[in-house]
Amino acid sequence: MKLTGPQCRAARALVQWPRELVARRANVELAALLAFEKENVDPGEEARQRLCAVLEAGGAVFIPENGGGLGVRLKYARRDVRAINKWESEGGPAGEDDV
């Protein structure tokens, strides 16, 4: 499936992540992400794959065009997405485990 700019923007809104966070996690220039979302300027196959992977990790599920049109939905309930976002901002570096 080829990720589109509008799908990317919708997925980012669904997982409630700011553009800066998605750009940093996907290793995509912020300006390139902005152009992709607003003007559908293709950032390239590798960047689209990284963006897709980052947004899927946040709970987005991309729906291919299967007669009903392209789409995106949440893998988790909104409550779960908020909890995941909270968990990701907690804690510090992982420590050694005796197990």
DSSP file (Angstrom, degrees, kcal/mol; ACC not computed):
  #  RESIDUE AA STRUCTURE BP1 BP2  ACC     N-H-->O    O-->H-N    N-H-->O    O-->H-N    TCO  KAPPA ALPHA  PHI   PSI    X-CA   Y-CA   Z-CA
    1    1 A M              0   0    0      0, 0.0     2,-0.7     0, 0.0    61,-0.0   0.000 360.0 360.0 360.0 138.7    0.0    0.0    0.0
    2    2 A K        -     0   0    0     47,-0.0     2,-0.1     0, 0.0    43,-0.0  -0.856 360.0-133.2 -98.9 112.5    1.2    3.5   -0.8
    3    3 A L        -     0   0    0     -2,-0.7     2,-0.2     4,-0.1    45,-0.0  -0.382  21.7-150.6 -62.4 135.1    0.7    5.9    2.1
    4    4 A T     >  -     0   0    0      1,-0.1     4,-2.3    -2,-0.1     5,-0.2  -0.694  23.3-113.5-105.2 162.1   -0.8    9.2    1.0
    5    5 A G  H  > S+     0   0    0     -2,-0.2     4,-2.6     1,-0.2     5,-0.2   0.926 116.9  49.6 -58.9 -48.0   -0.4   12.6    2.6
    6    6 A P  H  > S+     0   0    0      0, 0.0     4,-2.4     0, 0.0    -1,-0.2   0.883 111.0  50.5 -61.7 -36.7   -4.0   12.8    3.8
    7    7 A Q  H  > S+     0   0    0      2,-0.2     4,-2.8     1,-0.2     5,-0.2   0.915 110.4  50.0 -64.0 -42.1   -3.8    9.3    5.3
    8    8 A C  H  X S+     0   0    0     -4,-2.3     4,-2.4     2,-0.2    -1,-0.2   0.927 111.7  47.4 -61.5 -46.3   -0.6   10.3    7.1
    9    9 A R  H  X S+     0   0    0     -4,-2.6     4,-1.9     1,-0.2    -1,-0.2   0.906 113.8  47.9 -62.8 -42.9   -2.2   13.5    8.5
   10   10 A A  H  X S+     0   0    0     -4,-2.4     4,-2.4     2,-0.2    -2,-0.2   0.904 111.8  49.7 -65.8 -41.7   -5.4   11.5    9.6
   11   11 A A  H  X S+     0   0    0     -4,-2.8     4,-2.4     1,-0.2     5,-0.2   0.912 109.5  51.4 -63.8 -42.4   -3.3    8.8   11.3
   12   12 A R  H  X>S+     0   0    0     -4,-2.4     5,-2.0     1,-0.2     4,-0.6   0.892 111.0  48.5 -62.7 -39.1   -1.2   11.4   13.1
   13   13 A A  H  <5S+     0   0    0     -4,-1.9     3,-0.4     3,-0.2    -1,-0.2   0.898 110.6  51.4 -66.5 -40.3   -4.4   13.0   14.4
   14   14 A L  H  <5S+     0   0    0     -4,-2.4    -2,-0.2     1,-0.2    -1,-0.2   0.897 113.5  42.3 -65.3 -40.6   -5.9    9.7   15.5
   15   15 A V  H  <5S-     0   0    0     -4,-2.4    -1,-0.2    -5,-0.1    -2,-0.2   0.531 108.6-129.1 -84.5  -4.0   -2.8    8.7   17.5
   16   16 A Q  T  <5 +     0   0    0     -4,-0.6    -3,-0.2    -3,-0.4    -4,-0.1   0.887  55.7 145.6  61.1  44.9   -2.6   12.3   18.8
   17   17 A W      < -     0   0    0     -5,-2.0    -1,-0.2    -6,-0.1    -2,-0.1  -0.929  48.6-120.1-112.0 135.9    1.0   12.9   18.0
   18   18 A P     >  -     0   0    0      0, 0.0     4,-1.9     0, 0.0     3,-0.5  -0.351  26.9-112.3 -69.8 155.3    2.4   16.2   16.9
   19   19 A R  H  > S+     0   0    0      1,-0.2     4,-2.7     2,-0.2     5,-0.2   0.862 115.6  58.4 -54.6 -39.9    4.0   16.5   13.5
   20   20 A E  H  > S+     0   0    0      1,-0.2     4,-2.3     2,-0.2    -1,-0.2   0.892 105.7  48.7 -61.2 -40.8    7.4   17.1   15.1
   21   21 A L  H  > S+     0   0    0     -3,-0.5     4,-2.7     2,-0.2     5,-0.2   0.928 112.7  46.9 -65.6 -46.0    7.3   13.8   17.0
   22   22 A V  H  X S+     0   0    0     -4,-1.9     4,-2.2     1,-0.2    -2,-0.2   0.918 112.6  50.2 -63.6 -43.6    6.4   11.8   14.0
   23   23 A A  H  X>S+     0   0    0     -4,-2.7     5,-2.7    -5,-0.2     4,-0.6   0.921 113.0  46.2 -60.9 -44.7    9.0   13.5   11.9
   24   24 A R  H ><5S+     0   0    0     -4,-2.3     3,-0.8    -5,-0.2    -2,-0.2   0.935 114.2  46.6 -64.8 -46.7   11.7   12.8   14.5
   25   25 A R  H 3<5S+     0   0    0     -4,-2.7    -1,-0.2     1,-0.2    -2,-0.2   0.832 117.1  43.8 -66.7 -31.7   10.7    9.2   15.0
   26   26 A A  H 3<5S-     0   0    0     -4,-2.2    -1,-0.2    -5,-0.2    -2,-0.2   0.479 108.3-124.5 -90.4  -2.7   10.5    8.5   11.3
   27   27 A N  T <<5 +     0   0    0     -3,-0.8     2,-0.4    -4,-0.6    -3,-0.2   0.942  64.3 139.1  56.6  49.5   13.8   10.4   10.6
   28   28 A V      < -     0   0    0     -5,-2.7    -1,-0.2    -6,-0.1    -2,-0.1  -0.970  61.5-103.2-123.4 137.7   12.0   12.6    8.1
   29   29 A E     >  -     0   0    0     -2,-0.4     4,-2.2     1,-0.1     5,-0.2  -0.340  26.7-128.9 -58.5 138.2   12.6   16.3    7.8
   30   30 A L  H  > S+     0   0    0      1,-0.2     4,-2.6     2,-0.2     5,-0.2   0.892 109.6  52.5 -57.1 -42.2    9.8   18.3    9.3
   31   31 A A  H  > S+     0   0    0      1,-0.2     4,-2.4     2,-0.2    -1,-0.2   0.870 108.2  51.3 -63.6 -36.4    9.3   20.4    6.2
   32   32 A A  H  > S+     0   0    0      2,-0.2     4,-2.2     1,-0.2    -1,-0.2   0.897 110.7  48.0 -67.9 -40.2    9.1   17.2    4.1
   33   33 A L  H  X S+     0   0    0     -4,-2.2     4,-2.7     2,-0.2     5,-0.2   0.917 111.5  50.3 -65.9 -42.7    6.4   15.8    6.4
   34   34 A L  H  X S+     0   0    0     -4,-2.6     4,-2.6     1,-0.2     5,-0.4   0.928 112.2  46.8 -59.8 -46.3    4.5   19.1    6.3
   35   35 A A  H  X S+     0   0    0     -4,-2.4     4,-2.1     1,-0.2     6,-1.6   0.877 112.6  50.9 -64.2 -38.0    4.6   19.2    2.4
   36   36 A F  H  X S+     0   0    0     -4,-2.2     4,-1.0     4,-0.3    -2,-0.2   0.938 115.3  41.2 -64.6 -47.6    3.5   15.5    2.3
   37   37 A E  H  < S+     0   0    0     -4,-2.7    -2,-0.2     2,-0.2    -1,-0.2   0.895 126.0  31.9 -69.5 -40.9    0.5   16.0    4.6
   38   38 A K  H  < S+     0   0    0     -4,-2.6    -3,-0.2    -5,-0.2    -2,-0.2   0.852 136.6  18.7 -88.7 -36.4   -0.6   19.4    3.2
   39   39 A E  H  < S-     0   0    0     -4,-2.1    -3,-0.2    -5,-0.4    -2,-0.2   0.389  95.5-120.8-118.3   1.4    0.3   19.2   -0.5
   40   40 A N     <  +     0   0    0     -4,-1.0     2,-0.6    -5,-0.4    -4,-0.3   0.846  48.6 169.0  57.8  37.0    0.8   15.4   -1.0
   41   41 A V        -     0   0    0     -6,-1.6    -1,-0.2    -9,-0.1    -2,-0.1  -0.734  39.3-119.3 -80.1 118.3    4.4   16.0   -2.1
   42   42 A D        -     0   0    0     -2,-0.6     3,-0.1     1,-0.2    -1,-0.1  -0.407  22.7-165.5 -66.0 120.4    5.9   12.5   -2.1
   43   43 A P        -     0   0    0      0, 0.0     4,-0.2     0, 0.0    -1,-0.2   0.508  54.7 -90.9 -83.3  -3.2    8.9   12.3    0.3
   44   44 A G     >  -     0   0    0      1,-0.1     4,-2.4     2,-0.1     5,-0.2  -0.178  38.2 -79.6 108.6 156.8   10.0    9.0   -1.3
   45   45 A E  H  > S+     0   0    0      1,-0.2     4,-2.4     2,-0.2     5,-0.2   0.902 125.4  49.5 -58.8 -47.3    9.3    5.3   -0.7
   46   46 A E  H  > S+     0   0    0      1,-0.2     4,-2.2     2,-0.2    -1,-0.2   0.911 112.2  47.7 -62.6 -42.4   11.7    4.9    2.2
   47   47 A A  H  > S+     0   0    0     -4,-0.2     4,-2.7     2,-0.2    -1,-0.2   0.906 111.2  51.2 -65.6 -41.2   10.3    7.9    4.0
   48   48 A R  H  X S+     0   0    0     -4,-2.4     4,-2.5     1,-0.2    -2,-0.2   0.901 110.2  49.9 -62.1 -40.4    6.7    6.7    3.4
   49   49 A Q  H  X S+     0   0    0     -4,-2.4     4,-2.4     2,-0.2    -2,-0.2   0.910 111.9  47.4 -64.5 -42.3    7.6    3.3    4.8
   50   50 A R  H  X S+     0   0    0     -4,-2.2     4,-2.5     2,-0.2    -2,-0.2   0.917 112.6  49.3 -65.4 -42.7    9.2    4.8    8.0
   51   51 A L  H  X S+     0   0    0     -4,-2.7     4,-2.5     1,-0.2     5,-0.2   0.923 111.6  49.3 -60.8 -44.6    6.2    7.1    8.5
   52   52 A C  H  X S+     0   0    0     -4,-2.5     4,-2.5     1,-0.2    -2,-0.2   0.928 111.6  48.6 -60.4 -46.4    3.9    4.2    8.1
   53   53 A A  H  X S+     0   0    0     -4,-2.4     4,-2.1     2,-0.2    -2,-0.2   0.906 112.1  48.5 -62.4 -43.5    5.8    2.1   10.6
   54   54 A V  H  X S+     0   0    0     -4,-2.5     4,-1.1     2,-0.2    -1,-0.2   0.929 114.2  45.3 -63.6 -45.8    6.0    4.9   13.2
   55   55 A L  H  <>S+     0   0    0     -4,-2.5     5,-2.4     1,-0.2     4,-0.3   0.861 111.4  52.5 -69.6 -34.9    2.3    5.6   12.9
   56   56 A E  H ><5S+     0   0    0     -4,-2.5     3,-1.3    -5,-0.2    -1,-0.2   0.883 105.5  55.4 -65.7 -37.4    1.4    1.9   13.1
   57   57 A A  H 3<5S+     0   0    0     -4,-2.1    -1,-0.2     1,-0.3    -2,-0.2   0.808 105.0  54.5 -63.3 -28.4    3.5    1.6   16.2
   58   58 A G  T 3<5S-     0   0    0     -4,-1.1    -1,-0.3    -5,-0.1    -2,-0.2   0.522 133.1 -89.5 -82.7  -6.2    1.3    4.4   17.7
   59   59 A G  T < 5S+     0   0    0     -3,-1.3    16,-4.0     1,-0.3    17,-0.5   0.485  79.6 138.0 114.1   4.3   -1.9    2.5   16.9
   60   60 A A  E   < -A   74   0A   0     -5,-2.4     2,-0.5    14,-0.2    -1,-0.3  -0.608  34.1-160.8 -82.3 143.2   -2.9    3.5   13.4
   61   61 A V  E     -A   73   0A   0     12,-3.0    12,-2.2    -2,-0.3     2,-0.4  -0.989  11.8-143.9-122.8 120.8   -4.1    0.9   11.0
   62   62 A F  E     -A   72   0A   0     -2,-0.5    10,-0.3    10,-0.2   -59,-0.0  -0.704   8.1-150.5 -89.1 133.9   -4.0    1.8    7.3
   63   63 A I  E     -A   71   0A   0      8,-2.7     8,-2.0    -2,-0.4     3,-0.1  -0.905  13.8-136.8-106.8 120.3   -6.8    0.5    5.2
   64   64 A P        -     0   0    0      0, 0.0     2,-0.7     0, 0.0     4,-0.2  -0.283  34.4 -89.0 -72.4 161.3   -6.0   -0.1    1.5
   65   65 A E        +     0   0    0      1,-0.1     5,-0.2     3,-0.1     0, 0.0  -0.602  57.6 159.3 -71.1 114.3   -8.3    0.9   -1.3
   66   66 A N  S    S-     0   0    0     -2,-0.7    -1,-0.1     3,-0.4     4,-0.0  -0.188  78.1 -65.5-131.7  40.8  -10.5   -2.1   -1.7
   67   67 A G  S    S+     0   0    0      0, 0.0    -2,-0.1     0, 0.0     3,-0.1   0.057 134.9  69.2  97.3 -24.5  -13.5   -0.6   -3.4
   68   68 A G  S    S-     0   0    0      1,-0.2    -3,-0.1    -4,-0.2     2,-0.1   0.471 106.9-106.4-103.5  -4.2  -14.4    1.6   -0.4
   69   69 A G        -     0   0    0     -5,-0.0    -3,-0.4     2,-0.0    -1,-0.2  -0.086  44.4 -54.6  98.5 159.4  -11.5    4.0   -0.7
   70   70 A L        +     0   0    0     -5,-0.2     2,-0.3    -3,-0.1    -5,-0.1  -0.286  65.4 155.6 -66.2 154.5   -8.3    4.5    1.3
   71   71 A G  E     -A   63   0A   0     -8,-2.0    -8,-2.7     2,-0.0     2,-0.3  -0.966  32.4-139.4-164.8-178.0   -8.6    5.0    5.0
   72   72 A V  E     +A   62   0A   0     -2,-0.3     2,-0.3   -10,-0.3   -10,-0.2  -0.976  19.5 173.0-152.5 144.4   -7.0    4.8    8.5
   73   73 A R  E     -A   61   0A   0    -12,-2.2   -12,-3.0    -2,-0.3     2,-0.3  -0.908  37.0 -90.0-144.0 172.2   -8.4    3.8   11.8
   74   74 A L  E     -A   60   0A   0     -2,-0.3   -14,-0.2   -14,-0.2   -15,-0.1  -0.696  16.5-155.0 -88.3 139.2   -7.2    3.2   15.4
   75   75 A K  S    S+     0   0    0    -16,-4.0     2,-0.2    -2,-0.3    -1,-0.1   0.797  84.9  38.4 -75.2 -30.9   -6.0   -0.3   16.4
   76   76 A Y  S    S-     0   0    0    -17,-0.5     2,-0.1     1,-0.1    -2,-0.1  -0.715  97.5 -92.8-116.3 164.2   -6.9    0.6   20.0
   77   77 A A    >>  -     0   0    0     -2,-0.2     4,-2.0     1,-0.1     3,-0.5  -0.401  44.2-106.8 -69.0 156.5   -9.6    2.5   21.7
   78   78 A R  H 3> S+     0   0    0      1,-0.3     4,-2.4     2,-0.2     5,-0.2   0.865 121.9  57.3 -54.2 -38.8   -8.9    6.2   22.3
   79   79 A R  H 3> S+     0   0    0      1,-0.2     4,-2.0     2,-0.2    -1,-0.3   0.905 106.7  48.9 -59.6 -41.7   -8.5    5.5   26.0
   80   80 A D  H <> S+     0   0    0     -3,-0.5     4,-2.7     2,-0.2    -1,-0.2   0.885 108.4  53.3 -66.1 -38.9   -5.8    3.0   25.1
   81   81 A V  H  X S+     0   0    0     -4,-2.0     4,-2.5     2,-0.2    -2,-0.2   0.916 108.8  49.2 -62.5 -43.4   -4.0    5.5   22.9
   82   82 A R  H  X S+     0   0    0     -4,-2.4     4,-2.0     1,-0.2    -1,-0.2   0.906 111.8  49.4 -61.9 -40.7   -3.9    8.0   25.7
   83   83 A A  H  X S+     0   0    0     -4,-2.0     4,-2.7     2,-0.2    -2,-0.2   0.911 110.6  49.6 -65.2 -42.3   -2.5    5.4   28.0
   84   84 A I  H  X S+     0   0    0     -4,-2.7     4,-2.4     1,-0.2    -2,-0.2   0.927 110.5  50.3 -62.1 -44.9    0.2    4.4   25.5
   85   85 A N  H  X S+     0   0    0     -4,-2.5     4,-0.8     1,-0.2    -1,-0.2   0.885 112.0  48.2 -61.2 -38.1    1.2    8.0   25.0
   86   86 A K  H >< S+     0   0    0     -4,-2.0     3,-0.8     1,-0.2     4,-0.4   0.928 110.8  50.4 -67.6 -44.8    1.4    8.4   28.8
   87   87 A W  H >< S+     0   0    0     -4,-2.7     3,-1.3     1,-0.2    -2,-0.2   0.884 105.7  56.7 -60.9 -39.4    3.5    5.3   29.2
   88   88 A E  H 3< S+     0   0    0     -4,-2.4    -1,-0.2     1,-0.3    -2,-0.2   0.750 107.2  48.7 -67.3 -22.3    5.9    6.3   26.5
   89   89 A S  T << S+     0   0    0     -4,-0.8    -1,-0.3    -3,-0.8    -2,-0.2   0.452 100.6  84.1 -96.9   0.8    6.7    9.6   28.3
   90   90 A E  S <  S+     0   0    0     -3,-1.3    -3,-0.0    -4,-0.4    -4,-0.0  -0.488  73.9  21.4 -96.1 168.3    7.3    7.9   31.7
   91   91 A G        -     0   0    0     -2,-0.2     3,-0.1     2,-0.0    -3,-0.0  -0.050  67.5-112.9  77.4-175.1   10.3    6.3   33.1
   92   92 A G        -     0   0    0      1,-0.3     3,-0.1     0, 0.0    -2,-0.0  -0.456  61.3 -21.6-136.6-151.6   13.9    6.6   32.3
   93   93 A P  S    S-     0   0    0      0, 0.0    -1,-0.3     0, 0.0     2,-0.1  -0.333  74.0-101.7 -65.8 146.6   16.6    4.4   30.9
   94   94 A A        -     0   0    0     -3,-0.1     2,-0.2     1,-0.1    -3,-0.0  -0.442  40.9-146.5 -67.8 139.0   16.1    0.7   31.1
   95   95 A G        -     0   0    0     -2,-0.1     2,-0.1     1,-0.1    -1,-0.1  -0.509  24.5 -83.0-101.9 172.3   18.0   -1.0   33.9
   96   96 A E        -     0   0    0     -2,-0.2     2,-0.4     2,-0.0    -1,-0.1  -0.436  41.5-146.1 -71.0 147.4   19.6   -4.4   34.3
   97   97 A D        -     0   0    0     -2,-0.1    -1,-0.0     1,-0.1     0, 0.0  -0.956  11.5-148.7-120.4 137.2   17.4   -7.2   35.3
   98   98 A D              0   0    0     -2,-0.4    -1,-0.1     1,-0.2    -2,-0.0   0.606 360.0 360.0 -77.5 -11.2   18.4  -10.1   37.5
   99   99 A V              0   0    0      0, 0.0    -1,-0.2     0, 0.0     0, 0.0   0.488 360.0 360.0 -74.9 360.0   16.0  -12.5   35.8
